[in-house]
Amino acid sequence: MTFENLFSYSVAQFEVVLGVFTLTAAVFAACLVYSLATAKSISPRYRLTSYLTGVVMVSAFFELGLLALRWYGGFTWDGTAYVPSGDLFSNGFRYMNWSIDVPVLLTQLLIVGGITGTLFFRRWAAFVVAGLAMIWTGYVGQFDEVDGGAQFWVWGGVSTVFYLWLLVVAYQTIRDAKAKSSPGVAKMFTAVWYLFLVSWSIYPLAYLMPQIWSDPNGVVLRNLIYSSADIASKAVYGVLLAAIAQKLSAEEGYQPAIDGSSWVERPDAPHPGATPR
């Protein structure tokens, strides 16, 4: 029982939540098309990041579709409001989707950051362990979100510890990537860090919403937060990593990237500030 099932909703409240699900799914579909369409302009060394973005977009698209169907089927119109129909809405789909997407998103960062060898595998293992532990402990906690009891707070706190570990590893990875990048690419990695920090840090607000604002408007806000964070941490993140990969490809002399890039001053030479990677 998630707290979305506790309330009845006005037409506006119900339609806003349904519209948010639909819009977010549409963003993921558009990002999938973009990632596949631009993959050939990225050198083979970095191209996997575009395909991994595609994996994330497909996974997230289906998750949002299932959420929309569960929301639509979970409530019926009684003439004055949308009331619970008996078919429970569940946020469990989000946690299952994050179990796929989080390791993939963090693997993309390692690829574009140029992390290789044993360091790649150490960082990847840390990302996977911290990411999945963060998700699954949060999942356990949310089963007590209606009562707000010890399970909710204890497991939410454990999830936060794993998130902080993940944040440290992400910072180290971005720091290492910036150290061997040209100034322009380093600025883009800085943007990735701030995007990562902000978008991943607002998820706890949605998790805590049953205790912050436990009424239908809180439900609407919770789903706005979840969807905004998903769009930023998946779609915007994927596009930004693709832009970095294209710039790196152009700097390293990959002709398709040079031909389609506005970042390289001379079409026949790498960027003068490039650092060999």
PyMOL commands that set and color helices and strands:
alter all, ss='L'
color gray80, all
select helices_A, chain A and resi 3-6+11-41+44-74+92-112+117-142+150-179+183-201+203-212+216-251+255-259
alter helices_A, ss='H'
color red, helices_A
select strands_A, chain A and resi 75-77+82-84
alter strands_A, ss='S'
color yellow, strands_A
deselect
rebuild
show_as cartoon
